[in-house]
């Protein structure tokens, strides 16, 4: 018990215990979240992709994913990546965002079960697995268990630190002022904005309730404030990010602020409802009973508050999406003087699964650019002007710029903490980018050079030669189109179709070679045309082979 005046040593112990406990809680939360998003990021992404067909399955997906990773911001990053890739509309994403609000309440439920006595066991077990496991994914799961243990240990330290304050009247009076709902909401919002974690605020509230410092009504006001305070974190994190991220933060703010406003005048009635559905400690009485019952009641109040609000709002995802789009309109994008990457946003580097998909989106864009080069270069070789050949070279400069940006982005991503098969997917994407760049080089150094050679020599291809070349260029264009489509996130070229194209291409090349030889035998002075067609066939073979290499790289990722 702290007597008045308290000693500096006693206050130092209390402040150190509270500060150290909160620091361990936040560090454990971050360690658990970071480990899970690396180890289970792919699974979470697949779950979100499969369960977003309608608003209710999207709600379930957002709840489950966030309940596991305990970070609504990570869920939001995944959602923004899906919207940007065209895999999910913004109205669909609102269901996931609402579900994330329910998923974050699981921390309060776990804490309220008073499992802090297992903290050191979890820390020891998690550290042992992280230290000894050979599989990288298993090591991350060990780090996740260790992070969970640190959360519990931090809670235990805060509980021990606040215990002496039970008899300190000024502190008790301060807690009693929180019974004013406005003050409670304000304090909860400020504290959450400061620590940037509504889960940490909920943990501190439950600790104080467990010591008998606050009533259920006060705890409800504080968690209401935490819901508003976390909006500050969401908005701050979204500033300067993609418009979808800012809109997701706006939805988060609208949901939490409107939810608090709807319940503010009914806190006493809400508290009675929560007491009626929460377990009672009938064997205790007085302050001991309040201390035993209130933590579980606050956790239930938080969960009930989020669930009821979500069920009320889920029917209005369309209007909510339109409101968010009205608040955060699309910005007119100025036309750049030179091509620039569109999808390689560093915002996504903390989520390897999303970042790889973003790189694939840029790869697909680069592939379409190379395909344009091919489509323009093939006719220009036999019939084009110098101007048309120059236009092909300009496209190659753009392709080179995208190639450099993609490789640099993936290189930075590869230096982070990854698990299988993320490293293989990055390698496949880099290989594909390199092969695409080689195709561009073939078009630049071979096809364009052949076109200029034709202009200098004045050679013209015979009708039979043109007809024989057509199946060759068409088949090379077909497989190039196949791999460009396969570069999209979630796609890959069908190996059987690629193999069939290879057989058709070789037959077309052989027939073309026979046709050129036959033409030389029947017409004089066809040596320049023969060289042109032969070199063109060689270039087509290189392009087709590079396309097959891209298909093989994507198939192995």
BAVEXKE-774252 format. One record per residue (C-alpha): x, y, z. Coordinates in pm, whole numbers, plus 32768, in hexadecimal, padded with zeros to 4 digits. Layout:
! BAVEXKE-774252
XYZ ...
END
This chain:
! BAVEXKE-774252
800080008000 807E815C7FAC 8074825280C9 805E83C88090 8152845C8049 81D483427F71 8345830E7F4B 83FC834F7E07 846A81E37E0C 830681617E1D 829182407D01 83C381DF7C37 836B806F7C5E 820280AC7BF6 825D817F7AC6 836D808D7A5D 82847F637A84 816E800779BE 8255808E78B0 831C7F4D7891 81E17E79788D 81437F507781 82847F4776B4 82907DCB76C9 81207DBA766A 81547E937534 82967DE274D4 81F17C8F74FD 80CB7D017429 81B47D787315 82897C3F7323 81587B5E7312 80BF7C2571F3 82017C3C7128 82457AC9714E 80E47A6470F0 80CB7B436FBE 820E7AAA6F3B 81C379416F97 805279436F44 80337A696E54 7FF379866D2A 7EE478C56DDF 7E3E7A0A6E4E 7E487A906CEC 7DA979546C60 7C9B795B6D6C 7C457AC46D1D 7C437A7B6BA7 7B5179576BCF 7A6279EC6CCD 7A0F7B3E6C37 78FA7AD76B47 77F97B996C14 77F67C866D3B 77B27B776E3F 78C57A896DD6 79AB7BB96DBC 79487C116F22 799D7AAE6F91 7AEA7AB86ED9 7B4C7C056F75 7AEF7B8770CF 7BAF7A4070B3 7CE77AD67016 7CFE7BF37111 7CB27B0B7236 7DE67A4371D4 7EDD7B56717D 7E4B7C51727A 7E8D7D7A719A 7D7A7E2870DB 7E867EF47027 7F1E7DB76F92 7DC57D476F20 7D937E9E6E83 7EDB7E826DC3 7E6B7D346D35 7D1B7DCA6CD5 7DB87EFA6C2D 7E967E116B66 7D667D4E6AEE 7CAE7E8C6A8A 7DDD7F0D69CA 7E017DBF6916 7C947DC668AF 7C4A7C8A6979 7B557D3B6A60 7A787E6E6A46 7A807F776B54 79177F2B6BC5 797E7DBC6BED 7AAA7E256CBD 79CF7EDB6DB8 794F7D8D6E37 7AB67D246E7D 7B037E706F29 79D07E4D7008 7A327CE77059 7B8D7D6170BC 7AEB7E3671CB 7A527CFD7264 7B947C35723E 7C5F7D28730F 7B827CE87440 7C147B8D7469 7D3E7C207525 7C5D7CAD7634 7BAA7B5E7653 7CF37AA1767B 7D737B98777E 7C2C7B897841 7C577A12786D 7D817A61794F 7E77797F78A0 7F9E7A5A7905 801E794479E6 8084788878AA 814F79AF7827 82AA792D787B 825477D277F7 81EF786676A9 83247945769C 840A781E76E6 8358773775EF 834D783C74DC 84BB7896750A 852077267502 846476EC73BC 84EA782C731F 864C77CF7383 865176607321 8558762D7204 85F875F270B1 84C376516FE9 84A977CC6FC8 832E77CA6FD4 833577007119 842C77FB71AA 833779127162 82227851720E 830C78307339 834279A97334 81C779D2732C 81A178FC7467 82B879C2750E 82097B0774B0 80C67A88754A 81847A347687 821B7B927690 80BB7C227676 804D7B5777A4 818C7BA67864 81607D197821 7FFE7D0178A7 807B7C5379E1 81837D627A1C 807E7E7579F8 7F987DBD7AE8 80AB7D9C7BED 81137F077BBE 7FB47F8D7BF9 7F677EB17D26 80007FA17E27 7F1C80B77DA5 7DEA800B7E39 7E1380D47F76 7E88821B7EDB 7D62830A7EF3 7DD0840C7DEC 7DED82F97CE6 7C9C82667D49 7C0083C07D2C 7C9F83EB7BD5 7C0782A27B61 7AB683107BEE 7ABB84467B11 7ABD835879E8 795882FC7A42 78FC8434797D 78C883947824 795784BD7768 7A9784BA7835 7AB483417812 7A8E83507698 7B858471767F 7C8983BF7756 7C5F82777697 7C83832C754A 7DBA83EC75B6 7E6482BB764C 7E1E81E97516 7E9C82FA742E 7FD883087501 80258191750C 7F8E815573B0 7EE380137417 7D7A7FE87481 7DD37E8974F6 7ED57F1C75E8 7DD28010766C 7CDB7EF476A0 7DE97E357759 7E327F577844 7CBE7F8A7883 7C937E1B78DD 7DC17E2D79C6 7D2D7F597A7B 7BDB7EAA7A8F 7C827D777B20 7D0A7E4F7C3A 7BB07EDC7C7D 7C10803C7C0F 7B00806C7B09 799680067AE4 78FD7F6379B3 786080AE7947 79B481577956 7A5580397899 794F80547787 799181CA7761 7B088188774D 7AE6807A763F 79FE8162757E 7B158263758A 7C11815D751C 7B3D812173E6 7B528291738E 7CC482AA73E6 7D20818E72FD 7C8B825B71DF 7DA78354720C 7EA1823B71D3 7DE381BE70A2 7DCF83177002 7F3C8368704D 7FAB821D6FB4 7EDA825B6E7A 7F5D83BA6E30 802483B66CED 7FB982506CA2 7EE181CF6B83 7D8482656B76 7CEE81126BCD 7DB481106D13 7D38826A6D6E 7BD182076D1D 7BF580D06DF8 7C6C81B06F15 7B4282986EDC 7A52816F6EF3 7B01810B7036 7AD1826B70C3 79628283705A 7914812F70F0 79B781737241 794182DA726E 77D9828F720E 77DF815A72EC 784B8223741C 774A833273D6 7636822E73B8 76868190750B 76FC82BF75D1 75AD83127673 756481A776C7 76A081457786 75E480EF78CB 74E880157813 76017F767749 76BF7F2A788A 758E7E79791D 756A7DA777E1 76D87D4477F1 76BA7CE27962 75917C077911 76517B3E780B 77A07B2D78C1 78067A2A79C5 77D77A977B2E 78B87A537C59 779E7A137D50 7889797F7E55 79337AD47E7E 78AE7C207EF9 79047D917EF8 7A407E0B7E50 7AC27CAA7E21 79917C4A7D52 79AA7D857C80 7B1C7D427C3E 7AD07BDA7BDC 79A77C227AF8 79FA7D6D7A50 7B1D7CFC796E 7A467BF278C6 79227CE778AE 79FA7DF07803 7A7C7CF27708 79177C8276C0 78A57DED76A3 79B47E3475A1 795A7D0174D3 77E37D4174E9 78147EB0748D 78D97E567353 77F77D3672E9 76B17DF7730C 77417F257255 77C37E4C7139 76767D997113 75CA7EEC7100 76BB7F7A6FFD 76F77E476F22 75B27E886E62 76327FDA6DEE 77847F856D55 772180246C09 76C2817A6C98 77F081696D81 78D5812A6C57 783C82506B9A 786583316CCB 79D482CD6CED 7A0B830D6B79 796484636BA2 7A4984BA6CC7 7B7E842E6C17 7B4884666AA1 7C3283E26997 7D4A84D16943 7D85852267D5 7ECF8483677C 7FB0856666AB 803E84C46576 81AE848065BB 82AB84E864B5 833C838C64CB 82A182486538 82A5820E66B0 825380DE6788 80EA80DE67FE 80DD7FBD68F2 822E7FB269A5 81C180686AE1 82A980426C0D 817180446CE7 81487ED36C98 82AE7E616CE2 824B7E046E47 815E7D026DB1 822E7C1B6CCF 80FE7B6B6C3B 80607CB26BD1 81AB7D476B5C 81EC7C1A6A7A 80937C4369E1 80DA7DB569A9 821C7D5B68F7 815D7C616821 80687D7667C4 818C7E4E6750 82207D22669D 80D97CF365E4 80E87E606582 824C7E356506 81E17CFC6449 80CB7DB96397 81CA7EC26337 82B57DBB62A6 818D7D2061F0 81467E746152 82B07E8560E5 828E7D2F6043 81457D855F98 81DC7EC15F05 83317E2F5EB0 82BE7CFF5DE9 820F7DBF5CCF 83167ED35CE0 842B7DDB5C8E 83977D825B3B 82D77EBE5AE0 830C7FD35BE1 83B281255BC7 84D181B35C93 83D382715D64 831781325DBC 845B80845E19 84BB81AC5EF5 836F81925FAC 83C7802C600A 851180A260A0 845981A46174 8382808E6206 84BD7FC9625C 853C80ED632C 83F680E363F4 84137F6A6422 85787F9064A1 8507809365A0 83F47FAE6627 84E67E886630 85DB7F4B6705 84C97FBC67F6 84377E5D681A 85877DB96860 85E27EC7695D 84917EA16A11 84AA7D276A1E 86157D3D6A8C 85B37E156BB3 84957D276C04 857D7BF96BFA 86577C956D09 85347C836DFE 84BD7B5F6ECF 841F7A5F6DE6 839E78FC6DF8 837077F26CEE 82FA78166BDF 831C79916BE6 848C798B6B89 844078A36A63 8329798B69ED 84147AB669FC 851C79F56939 841B79956832 83A97AFE6812 850E7B8067ED 855A7A7166EC 841E7AC9662C 847C7C39662E 85D67BE565AA 85497B066496 84527C156431 85707D0D6420 86317C186345 85067BFE625B 85077D786245 867B7D6D61F4 863E7C6D60E0 85387D50604A 861C7E80606C 87677DEF5FF7 86EA7CE95EFF 85937D3B5E73 85C47EB35E5C 87207E7E5DCC 868F7D915CC4 858A7E955C6A 86957F9F5C3A 87667EAC5B6F 86387E715A8F 86127FE75A5C 8783800A5A02 878E7EE7590D 86317F185880 85EA7DA35897 847F7D33587A 83F27BE858ED 83397B0E57F4 81CC7AB85832 8227794E5882 832979BE5982 822F7AA65A2C 812C79915A38 822A789E5ACE 8299799A5BD4 813879E35C4B 8105789D5D16 825A78CF5DBB 821A7A345E2E 80B579DD5E8C 812378B95F69 823379896011 812F7A976051 803E799260DC 8132790C61DF 819C7A6E6239 802F7AC36277 800D79856346 812A79E06431 80C27B4D644D 7F6C7ADE64CD 801D79E565B1 80DF7B026655 7FA27B8166FE 7F877B346874 7EE679E068A5 7F257974673A 8026789A668E 80447812652C 7FC276B264F0 80F975D764B6 803A74F563C6 7FCF761C62EE 8136769E62ED 81B475466281 80B575366166 8121769060F4 828C761E60EE 823774FF6004 816A75DE5F1E 827A76E65F1B 838C75EF5EB7 82B475685D9D 826F76C95D23 83E477205D28 843C75E55C66 8333762D5B5D 83A877945B3E 851177285B0D 84A5763559FA 83DB7748594F 8503783A594A 85E9773158B8 84E676DC57AE 84C2784D5757 863C7870572C 863A77475643 853377E1555D 85947953556C 86E37A015544 87817B055629 86C37A93575F 87F47A7C5845 87A27BC35901 863D7B4B5937 86BF79F759AA 87A37A9D5AAD 86887B7E5B24 85977A5D5B53 86A079805BF7 87007A895CF3 85927AD55D33 855179645D79 867979605E6A 85E87A8C5F23 849179E55F33 852F78AA5FC2 85DB797760D1 84967A2B6128 83D278E46137 84E07843620E 84E4796A6300 83687956631D 838477E66374 8483783C6480 839079366519 8281782B6517 836D773465C0 83D3783266CA 82697883671A 820C77126726 831776CD682E 82BB77F56910 
END
